[in-house]
Structures are given as C-alpha cells and as structure tokens.
Amino acid sequence: PYAIASQLNEAIAAGDWQLYVDNLERLSKLGSEDVQRAAQTYLVRDRSTVGRFVPTA
C-alpha cells in the first residue's frame, strides 16, 4: 500500500495522477530488449558515480 501511495504521489507531483496508470501500462509492455537497450544507453561506466556508506556507530 505504501509503495502504491508513493508512486501515485509522484504522478500527482508531476502534474497528472493518470500518469500512475499510464506508466503501469507502459511498463507492462516492455521486453527484455527494451531493458537491455536502456541499460546500454544509461548505465555507462564513464558516467557513473560510486558512493560508499560508512556508518558512524
């Protein structure tokens, strides 16, 4: 329930609650080729940032 509310809130913040429904429909149509293409486009080592969390306690 929290995840749904959070995603719906993001759509509302973007200006249209209907984006929540539309995005679910679009995501359900994606195939593995689409995911691979996006990964090759956006997950590029030259543009990556690596962080490390060091707990203080």
PDB file of N, H, CA, C and O in Angstrom:
ATOM      1  N   PRO A   1       0.822  -1.220   0.000  1.00  0.00           N
ATOM      2  CA  PRO A   1       0.000   0.000   0.000  1.00  0.00           C
ATOM      3  C   PRO A   1       0.856   1.271   0.000  1.00  0.00           C
ATOM      4  O   PRO A   1       0.534   2.230  -0.701  1.00  0.00           O
ATOM      5  N   TYR A   2       1.948   1.288   0.783  1.00  0.00           N
ATOM      6  H   TYR A   2       2.210   0.509   1.353  1.00  0.00           H
ATOM      7  CA  TYR A   2       2.783   2.487   0.833  1.00  0.00           C
ATOM      8  C   TYR A   2       3.421   2.761  -0.520  1.00  0.00           C
ATOM      9  O   TYR A   2       3.490   3.911  -0.954  1.00  0.00           O
ATOM     10  N   ALA A   3       3.890   1.709  -1.188  1.00  0.00           N
ATOM     11  H   ALA A   3       3.834   0.775  -0.836  1.00  0.00           H
ATOM     12  CA  ALA A   3       4.540   1.894  -2.488  1.00  0.00           C
ATOM     13  C   ALA A   3       3.564   2.453  -3.512  1.00  0.00           C
ATOM     14  O   ALA A   3       3.930   3.303  -4.324  1.00  0.00           O
ATOM     15  N   ILE A   4       2.335   1.983  -3.476  1.00  0.00           N
ATOM     16  H   ILE A   4       2.038   1.293  -2.816  1.00  0.00           H
ATOM     17  CA  ILE A   4       1.323   2.492  -4.401  1.00  0.00           C
ATOM     18  C   ILE A   4       1.063   3.963  -4.126  1.00  0.00           C
ATOM     19  O   ILE A   4       1.013   4.776  -5.048  1.00  0.00           O
ATOM     20  N   ALA A   5       0.896   4.299  -2.857  1.00  0.00           N
ATOM     21  H   ALA A   5       0.936   3.638  -2.108  1.00  0.00           H
ATOM     22  CA  ALA A   5       0.649   5.694  -2.488  1.00  0.00           C
ATOM     23  C   ALA A   5       1.825   6.572  -2.893  1.00  0.00           C
ATOM     24  O   ALA A   5       1.631   7.695  -3.360  1.00  0.00           O
ATOM     25  N   SER A   6       3.026   6.074  -2.720  1.00  0.00           N
ATOM     26  H   SER A   6       3.184   5.162  -2.341  1.00  0.00           H
ATOM     27  CA  SER A   6       4.217   6.842  -3.070  1.00  0.00           C
ATOM     28  C   SER A   6       4.287   7.088  -4.576  1.00  0.00           C
ATOM     29  O   SER A   6       4.574   8.203  -5.010  1.00  0.00           O
ATOM     30  N   GLN A   7       4.025   6.057  -5.369  1.00  0.00           N
ATOM     31  H   GLN A   7       3.792   5.150  -5.017  1.00  0.00           H
ATOM     32  CA  GLN A   7       4.069   6.203  -6.821  1.00  0.00           C
ATOM     33  C   GLN A   7       2.954   7.115  -7.319  1.00  0.00           C
ATOM     34  O   GLN A   7       3.159   7.916  -8.231  1.00  0.00           O
ATOM     35  N   LEU A   8       1.787   6.992  -6.723  1.00  0.00           N
ATOM     36  H   LEU A   8       1.621   6.342  -5.982  1.00  0.00           H
ATOM     37  CA  LEU A   8       0.673   7.864  -7.087  1.00  0.00           C
ATOM     38  C   LEU A   8       1.006   9.310  -6.743  1.00  0.00           C
ATOM     39  O   LEU A   8       0.702  10.221  -7.513  1.00  0.00           O
ATOM     40  N   ASN A   9       1.622   9.518  -5.601  1.00  0.00           N
ATOM     41  H   ASN A   9       1.869   8.778  -4.976  1.00  0.00           H
ATOM     42  CA  ASN A   9       2.022  10.859  -5.193  1.00  0.00           C
ATOM     43  C   ASN A   9       3.047  11.449  -6.167  1.00  0.00           C
ATOM     44  O   ASN A   9       2.996  12.641  -6.468  1.00  0.00           O
ATOM     45  N   GLU A  10       3.967  10.632  -6.656  1.00  0.00           N
ATOM     46  H   GLU A  10       4.009   9.663  -6.412  1.00  0.00           H
ATOM     47  CA  GLU A  10       4.940  11.095  -7.648  1.00  0.00           C
ATOM     48  C   GLU A  10       4.233  11.549  -8.926  1.00  0.00           C
ATOM     49  O   GLU A  10       4.593  12.569  -9.514  1.00  0.00           O
ATOM     50  N   ALA A  11       3.233  10.788  -9.349  1.00  0.00           N
ATOM     51  H   ALA A  11       2.940   9.960  -8.872  1.00  0.00           H
ATOM     52  CA  ALA A  11       2.485  11.157 -10.551  1.00  0.00           C
ATOM     53  C   ALA A  11       1.737  12.466 -10.342  1.00  0.00           C
ATOM     54  O   ALA A  11       1.696  13.311 -11.237  1.00  0.00           O
ATOM     55  N   ILE A  12       1.151  12.635  -9.175  1.00  0.00           N
ATOM     56  H   ILE A  12       1.185  11.949  -8.448  1.00  0.00           H
ATOM     57  CA  ILE A  12       0.449  13.881  -8.860  1.00  0.00           C
ATOM     58  C   ILE A  12       1.429  15.048  -8.873  1.00  0.00           C
ATOM     59  O   ILE A  12       1.119  16.119  -9.396  1.00  0.00           O
ATOM     60  N   ALA A  13       2.608  14.843  -8.298  1.00  0.00           N
ATOM     61  H   ALA A  13       2.860  13.973  -7.873  1.00  0.00           H
ATOM     62  CA  ALA A  13       3.624  15.898  -8.276  1.00  0.00           C
ATOM     63  C   ALA A  13       4.086  16.249  -9.689  1.00  0.00           C
ATOM     64  O   ALA A  13       4.468  17.389  -9.955  1.00  0.00           O
ATOM     65  N   ALA A  14       4.052  15.274 -10.592  1.00  0.00           N
ATOM     66  H   ALA A  14       3.742  14.348 -10.377  1.00  0.00           H
ATOM     67  CA  ALA A  14       4.435  15.519 -11.984  1.00  0.00           C
ATOM     68  C   ALA A  14       3.325  16.232 -12.752  1.00  0.00           C
ATOM     69  O   ALA A  14       3.524  16.661 -13.888  1.00  0.00           O
ATOM     70  N   GLY A  15       2.157  16.355 -12.126  1.00  0.00           N
ATOM     71  H   GLY A  15       1.995  16.006 -11.202  1.00  0.00           H
ATOM     72  CA  GLY A  15       1.094  17.140 -12.742  1.00  0.00           C
ATOM     73  C   GLY A  15      -0.135  16.383 -13.175  1.00  0.00           C
ATOM     74  O   GLY A  15      -1.116  16.999 -13.591  1.00  0.00           O
ATOM     75  N   ASP A  16      -0.117  15.045 -13.091  1.00  0.00           N
ATOM     76  H   ASP A  16       0.679  14.544 -12.753  1.00  0.00           H
ATOM     77  CA  ASP A  16      -1.284  14.289 -13.550  1.00  0.00           C
ATOM     78  C   ASP A  16      -1.303  12.917 -12.885  1.00  0.00           C
ATOM     79  O   ASP A  16      -0.411  12.103 -13.121  1.00  0.00           O
ATOM     80  N   TRP A  17      -2.300  12.658 -12.065  1.00  0.00           N
ATOM     81  H   TRP A  17      -3.025  13.319 -11.873  1.00  0.00           H
ATOM     82  CA  TRP A  17      -2.379  11.370 -11.369  1.00  0.00           C
ATOM     83  C   TRP A  17      -2.518  10.220 -12.354  1.00  0.00           C
ATOM     84  O   TRP A  17      -2.165   9.086 -12.030  1.00  0.00           O
ATOM     85  N   GLN A  18      -3.028  10.494 -13.556  1.00  0.00           N
ATOM     86  H   GLN A  18      -3.315  11.415 -13.819  1.00  0.00           H
ATOM     87  CA  GLN A  18      -3.238   9.451 -14.556  1.00  0.00           C
ATOM     88  C   GLN A  18      -1.908   8.860 -15.030  1.00  0.00           C
ATOM     89  O   GLN A  18      -1.876   7.753 -15.566  1.00  0.00           O
ATOM     90  N   LEU A  19      -0.819   9.595 -14.834  1.00  0.00           N
ATOM     91  H   LEU A  19      -0.845  10.494 -14.399  1.00  0.00           H
ATOM     92  CA  LEU A  19       0.499   9.065 -15.191  1.00  0.00           C
ATOM     93  C   LEU A  19       0.780   7.755 -14.470  1.00  0.00           C
ATOM     94  O   LEU A  19       1.454   6.878 -15.009  1.00  0.00           O
ATOM     95  N   TYR A  20       0.261   7.620 -13.247  1.00  0.00           N
ATOM     96  H   TYR A  20      -0.287   8.333 -12.809  1.00  0.00           H
ATOM     97  CA  TYR A  20       0.463   6.378 -12.490  1.00  0.00           C
ATOM     98  C   TYR A  20      -0.089   5.194 -13.272  1.00  0.00           C
ATOM     99  O   TYR A  20       0.586   4.177 -13.428  1.00  0.00           O
ATOM    100  N   VAL A  21      -1.315   5.330 -13.760  1.00  0.00           N
ATOM    101  H   VAL A  21      -1.863   6.156 -13.632  1.00  0.00           H
ATOM    102  CA  VAL A  21      -1.958   4.249 -14.509  1.00  0.00           C
ATOM    103  C   VAL A  21      -1.258   4.058 -15.854  1.00  0.00           C
ATOM    104  O   VAL A  21      -0.983   2.929 -16.261  1.00  0.00           O
ATOM    105  N   ASP A  22      -0.975   5.154 -16.532  1.00  0.00           N
ATOM    106  H   ASP A  22      -1.198   6.071 -16.201  1.00  0.00           H
ATOM    107  CA  ASP A  22      -0.328   5.065 -17.845  1.00  0.00           C
ATOM    108  C   ASP A  22       1.046   4.415 -17.751  1.00  0.00           C
ATOM    109  O   ASP A  22       1.406   3.595 -18.596  1.00  0.00           O
ATOM    110  N   ASN A  23       1.810   4.776 -16.732  1.00  0.00           N
ATOM    111  H   ASN A  23       1.518   5.442 -16.046  1.00  0.00           H
ATOM    112  CA  ASN A  23       3.150   4.204 -16.580  1.00  0.00           C
ATOM    113  C   ASN A  23       3.096   2.714 -16.299  1.00  0.00           C
ATOM    114  O   ASN A  23       3.932   1.963 -16.801  1.00  0.00           O
ATOM    115  N   LEU A  24       2.124   2.270 -15.503  1.00  0.00           N
ATOM    116  H   LEU A  24       1.445   2.880 -15.096  1.00  0.00           H
ATOM    117  CA  LEU A  24       1.983   0.834 -15.252  1.00  0.00           C
ATOM    118  C   LEU A  24       1.722   0.088 -16.554  1.00  0.00           C
ATOM    119  O   LEU A  24       2.283  -0.981 -16.793  1.00  0.00           O
ATOM    120  N   GLU A  25       0.870   0.659 -17.386  1.00  0.00           N
ATOM    121  H   GLU A  25       0.413   1.527 -17.191  1.00  0.00           H
ATOM    122  CA  GLU A  25       0.550   0.026 -18.663  1.00  0.00           C
ATOM    123  C   GLU A  25       1.772  -0.014 -19.579  1.00  0.00           C
ATOM    124  O   GLU A  25       2.045  -1.034 -20.210  1.00  0.00           O
ATOM    125  N   ARG A  26       2.502   1.094 -19.649  1.00  0.00           N
ATOM    126  H   ARG A  26       2.280   1.923 -19.136  1.00  0.00           H
ATOM    127  CA  ARG A  26       3.698   1.133 -20.493  1.00  0.00           C
ATOM    128  C   ARG A  26       4.768   0.161 -20.007  1.00  0.00           C
ATOM    129  O   ARG A  26       5.410  -0.518 -20.809  1.00  0.00           O
ATOM    130  N   LEU A  27       4.957   0.098 -18.687  1.00  0.00           N
ATOM    131  H   LEU A  27       4.436   0.649 -18.035  1.00  0.00           H
ATOM    132  CA  LEU A  27       5.967  -0.809 -18.143  1.00  0.00           C
ATOM    133  C   LEU A  27       5.627  -2.265 -18.416  1.00  0.00           C
ATOM    134  O   LEU A  27       6.520  -3.083 -18.639  1.00  0.00           O
ATOM    135  N   SER A  28       4.339  -2.594 -18.399  1.00  0.00           N
ATOM    136  H   SER A  28       3.614  -1.930 -18.217  1.00  0.00           H
ATOM    137  CA  SER A  28       3.942  -3.982 -18.635  1.00  0.00           C
ATOM    138  C   SER A  28       4.223  -4.413 -20.072  1.00  0.00           C
ATOM    139  O   SER A  28       4.285  -5.609 -20.356  1.00  0.00           O
ATOM    140  N   LYS A  29       4.392  -3.457 -20.976  1.00  0.00           N
ATOM    141  H   LYS A  29       4.341  -2.485 -20.745  1.00  0.00           H
ATOM    142  CA  LYS A  29       4.650  -3.769 -22.383  1.00  0.00           C
ATOM    143  C   LYS A  29       6.139  -3.860 -22.716  1.00  0.00           C
ATOM    144  O   LYS A  29       6.498  -4.245 -23.829  1.00  0.00           O
ATOM    145  N   LEU A  30       7.004  -3.511 -21.770  1.00  0.00           N
ATOM    146  H   LEU A  30       6.712  -3.198 -20.866  1.00  0.00           H
ATOM    147  CA  LEU A  30       8.440  -3.551 -22.032  1.00  0.00           C
ATOM    148  C   LEU A  30       8.946  -4.982 -22.112  1.00  0.00           C
ATOM    149  O   LEU A  30       8.492  -5.858 -21.377  1.00  0.00           O
ATOM    150  N   GLY A  31       9.875  -5.201 -22.998  1.00  0.00           N
ATOM    151  H   GLY A  31      10.244  -4.489 -23.596  1.00  0.00           H
ATOM    152  CA  GLY A  31      10.502  -6.503 -23.115  1.00  0.00           C
ATOM    153  C   GLY A  31      11.953  -6.442 -22.672  1.00  0.00           C
ATOM    154  O   GLY A  31      12.470  -5.369 -22.360  1.00  0.00           O
ATOM    155  N   SER A  32      12.600  -7.585 -22.646  1.00  0.00           N
ATOM    156  H   SER A  32      12.180  -8.456 -22.900  1.00  0.00           H
ATOM    157  CA  SER A  32      13.989  -7.633 -22.204  1.00  0.00           C
ATOM    158  C   SER A  32      14.899  -6.830 -23.130  1.00  0.00           C
ATOM    159  O   SER A  32      15.897  -6.266 -22.684  1.00  0.00           O
ATOM    160  N   GLU A  33      14.556  -6.777 -24.424  1.00  0.00           N
ATOM    161  H   GLU A  33      13.745  -7.236 -24.787  1.00  0.00           H
ATOM    162  CA  GLU A  33      15.358  -5.990 -25.358  1.00  0.00           C
ATOM    163  C   GLU A  33      15.305  -4.507 -25.006  1.00  0.00           C
ATOM    164  O   GLU A  33      16.306  -3.800 -25.122  1.00  0.00           O
ATOM    165  N   ASP A  34      14.137  -4.042 -24.577  1.00  0.00           N
ATOM    166  H   ASP A  34      13.324  -4.616 -24.483  1.00  0.00           H
ATOM    167  CA  ASP A  34      13.988  -2.640 -24.180  1.00  0.00           C
ATOM    168  C   ASP A  34      14.848  -2.327 -22.962  1.00  0.00           C
ATOM    169  O   ASP A  34      15.481  -1.273 -22.886  1.00  0.00           O
ATOM    170  N   VAL A  35      14.861  -3.249 -22.020  1.00  0.00           N
ATOM    171  H   VAL A  35      14.347  -4.105 -22.082  1.00  0.00           H
ATOM    172  CA  VAL A  35      15.655  -3.055 -20.803  1.00  0.00           C
ATOM    173  C   VAL A  35      17.140  -3.059 -21.142  1.00  0.00           C
ATOM    174  O   VAL A  35      17.897  -2.234 -20.631  1.00  0.00           O
ATOM    175  N   GLN A  36      17.560  -3.983 -22.000  1.00  0.00           N
ATOM    176  H   GLN A  36      16.945  -4.654 -22.415  1.00  0.00           H
ATOM    177  CA  GLN A  36      18.964  -4.046 -22.417  1.00  0.00           C
ATOM    178  C   GLN A  36      19.391  -2.761 -23.126  1.00  0.00           C
ATOM    179  O   GLN A  36      20.478  -2.241 -22.873  1.00  0.00           O
ATOM    180  N   ARG A  37      18.541  -2.253 -24.009  1.00  0.00           N
ATOM    181  H   ARG A  37      17.658  -2.676 -24.215  1.00  0.00           H
ATOM    182  CA  ARG A  37      18.857  -1.029 -24.741  1.00  0.00           C
ATOM    183  C   ARG A  37      18.993   0.158 -23.787  1.00  0.00           C
ATOM    184  O   ARG A  37      19.913   0.965 -23.924  1.00  0.00           O
ATOM    185  N   ALA A  38      18.082   0.262 -22.825  1.00  0.00           N
ATOM    186  H   ALA A  38      17.336  -0.393 -22.713  1.00  0.00           H
ATOM    187  CA  ALA A  38      18.158   1.353 -21.845  1.00  0.00           C
ATOM    188  C   ALA A  38      19.412   1.225 -20.987  1.00  0.00           C
ATOM    189  O   ALA A  38      20.072   2.222 -20.695  1.00  0.00           O
ATOM    190  N   ALA A  39      19.740   0.003 -20.586  1.00  0.00           N
ATOM    191  H   ALA A  39      19.204  -0.807 -20.823  1.00  0.00           H
ATOM    192  CA  ALA A  39      20.935  -0.212 -19.763  1.00  0.00           C
ATOM    193  C   ALA A  39      22.191   0.190 -20.529  1.00  0.00           C
ATOM    194  O   ALA A  39      23.074   0.839 -19.968  1.00  0.00           O
ATOM    195  N   GLN A  40      22.280  -0.185 -21.788  1.00  0.00           N
ATOM    196  H   GLN A  40      21.563  -0.712 -22.243  1.00  0.00           H
ATOM    197  CA  GLN A  40      23.453   0.168 -22.589  1.00  0.00           C
ATOM    198  C   GLN A  40      23.548   1.672 -22.823  1.00  0.00           C
ATOM    199  O   GLN A  40      24.643   2.217 -22.963  1.00  0.00           O
ATOM    200  N   THR A  41      22.403   2.333 -22.865  1.00  0.00           N
ATOM    201  H   THR A  41      21.514   1.890 -22.751  1.00  0.00           H
ATOM    202  CA  THR A  41      22.390   3.780 -23.092  1.00  0.00           C
ATOM    203  C   THR A  41      22.749   4.558 -21.839  1.00  0.00           C
ATOM    204  O   THR A  41      23.538   5.500 -21.897  1.00  0.00           O
ATOM    205  N   TYR A  42      22.172   4.168 -20.702  1.00  0.00           N
ATOM    206  H   TYR A  42      21.531   3.402 -20.656  1.00  0.00           H
ATOM    207  CA  TYR A  42      22.273   4.990 -19.498  1.00  0.00           C
ATOM    208  C   TYR A  42      23.241   4.470 -18.433  1.00  0.00           C
ATOM    209  O   TYR A  42      23.730   5.253 -17.619  1.00  0.00           O
ATOM    210  N   LEU A  43      23.520   3.192 -18.423  1.00  0.00           N
ATOM    211  H   LEU A  43      23.123   2.555 -19.084  1.00  0.00           H
ATOM    212  CA  LEU A  43      24.427   2.642 -17.412  1.00  0.00           C
ATOM    213  C   LEU A  43      25.830   2.521 -18.003  1.00  0.00           C
ATOM    214  O   LEU A  43      26.318   1.426 -18.281  1.00  0.00           O
ATOM    215  N   VAL A  44      26.450   3.660 -18.182  1.00  0.00           N
ATOM    216  H   VAL A  44      26.054   4.550 -17.956  1.00  0.00           H
ATOM    217  CA  VAL A  44      27.759   3.748 -18.824  1.00  0.00           C
ATOM    218  C   VAL A  44      28.805   4.043 -17.755  1.00  0.00           C
ATOM    219  O   VAL A  44      28.649   4.973 -16.963  1.00  0.00           O
ATOM    220  N   ARG A  45      29.859   3.253 -17.738  1.00  0.00           N
ATOM    221  H   ARG A  45      29.986   2.498 -18.381  1.00  0.00           H
ATOM    222  CA  ARG A  45      30.897   3.386 -16.713  1.00  0.00           C
ATOM    223  C   ARG A  45      31.479   4.800 -16.654  1.00  0.00           C
ATOM    224  O   ARG A  45      31.748   5.306 -15.565  1.00  0.00           O
ATOM    225  N   ASP A  46      31.676   5.437 -17.797  1.00  0.00           N
ATOM    226  H   ASP A  46      31.457   5.026 -18.682  1.00  0.00           H
ATOM    227  CA  ASP A  46      32.262   6.784 -17.822  1.00  0.00           C
ATOM    228  C   ASP A  46      31.390   7.823 -17.125  1.00  0.00           C
ATOM    229  O   ASP A  46      31.881   8.872 -16.708  1.00  0.00           O
ATOM    230  N   ARG A  47      30.100   7.532 -16.998  1.00  0.00           N
ATOM    231  H   ARG A  47      29.701   6.679 -17.337  1.00  0.00           H
ATOM    232  CA  ARG A  47      29.188   8.492 -16.381  1.00  0.00           C
ATOM    233  C   ARG A  47      28.671   8.015 -15.029  1.00  0.00           C
ATOM    234  O   ARG A  47      27.646   8.500 -14.549  1.00  0.00           O
ATOM    235  N   SER A  48      29.362   7.084 -14.424  1.00  0.00           N
ATOM    236  H   SER A  48      30.195   6.690 -14.814  1.00  0.00           H
ATOM    237  CA  SER A  48      28.873   6.528 -13.163  1.00  0.00           C
ATOM    238  C   SER A  48      29.490   7.237 -11.964  1.00  0.00           C
ATOM    239  O   SER A  48      30.570   7.822 -12.049  1.00  0.00           O
ATOM    240  N   THR A  49      28.787   7.170 -10.870  1.00  0.00           N
ATOM    241  H   THR A  49      27.910   6.695 -10.801  1.00  0.00           H
ATOM    242  CA  THR A  49      29.269   7.693  -9.601  1.00  0.00           C
ATOM    243  C   THR A  49      29.177   6.565  -8.583  1.00  0.00           C
ATOM    244  O   THR A  49      28.144   5.905  -8.466  1.00  0.00           O
ATOM    245  N   VAL A  50      30.241   6.353  -7.864  1.00  0.00           N
ATOM    246  H   VAL A  50      31.080   6.889  -7.959  1.00  0.00           H
ATOM    247  CA  VAL A  50      30.267   5.297  -6.859  1.00  0.00           C
ATOM    248  C   VAL A  50      30.329   5.946  -5.492  1.00  0.00           C
ATOM    249  O   VAL A  50      31.147   6.833  -5.248  1.00  0.00           O
ATOM    250  N   GLY A  51      29.464   5.500  -4.608  1.00  0.00           N
ATOM    251  H   GLY A  51      28.800   4.779  -4.806  1.00  0.00           H
ATOM    252  CA  GLY A  51      29.463   6.028  -3.246  1.00  0.00           C
ATOM    253  C   GLY A  51      29.670   4.907  -2.249  1.00  0.00           C
ATOM    254  O   GLY A  51      29.476   3.731  -2.557  1.00  0.00           O
ATOM    255  N   ARG A  52      30.063   5.287  -1.066  1.00  0.00           N
ATOM    256  H   ARG A  52      30.221   6.242  -0.816  1.00  0.00           H
ATOM    257  CA  ARG A  52      30.269   4.293  -0.023  1.00  0.00           C
ATOM    258  C   ARG A  52      29.698   4.851   1.267  1.00  0.00           C
ATOM    259  O   ARG A  52      29.971   5.992   1.639  1.00  0.00           O
ATOM    260  N   PHE A  53      28.912   4.045   1.940  1.00  0.00           N
ATOM    261  H   PHE A  53      28.690   3.117   1.638  1.00  0.00           H
ATOM    262  CA  PHE A  53      28.315   4.436   3.210  1.00  0.00           C
ATOM    263  C   PHE A  53      29.190   3.905   4.332  1.00  0.00           C
ATOM    264  O   PHE A  53      29.452   2.705   4.410  1.00  0.00           O
ATOM    265  N   VAL A  54      29.640   4.797   5.196  1.00  0.00           N
ATOM    266  H   VAL A  54      29.427   5.772   5.133  1.00  0.00           H
ATOM    267  CA  VAL A  54      30.458   4.415   6.339  1.00  0.00           C
ATOM    268  C   VAL A  54      29.675   4.771   7.598  1.00  0.00           C
ATOM    269  O   VAL A  54      29.546   5.948   7.935  1.00  0.00           O
ATOM    270  N   PRO A  55      29.151   3.765   8.294  1.00  0.00           N
ATOM    271  CA  PRO A  55      28.368   4.050   9.496  1.00  0.00           C
ATOM    272  C   PRO A  55      29.233   4.684  10.586  1.00  0.00           C
ATOM    273  O   PRO A  55      30.410   4.355  10.732  1.00  0.00           O
ATOM    274  N   THR A  56      28.641   5.582  11.335  1.00  0.00           N
ATOM    275  H   THR A  56      27.685   5.850  11.217  1.00  0.00           H
ATOM    276  CA  THR A  56      29.382   6.261  12.399  1.00  0.00           C
ATOM    277  C   THR A  56      29.210   5.570  13.743  1.00  0.00           C
ATOM    278  O   THR A  56      29.914   5.891  14.701  1.00  0.00           O
ATOM    279  N   ALA A  57      28.301   4.646  13.819  1.00  0.00           N
ATOM    280  H   ALA A  57      27.730   4.386  13.041  1.00  0.00           H
ATOM    281  CA  ALA A  57      28.084   3.943  15.096  1.00  0.00           C
ATOM    282  C   ALA A  57      28.077   2.452  14.884  1.00  0.00           C
ATOM    283  O   ALA A  57      27.909   1.693  15.838  1.00  0.00           O
TER     284      ALA A  57
END
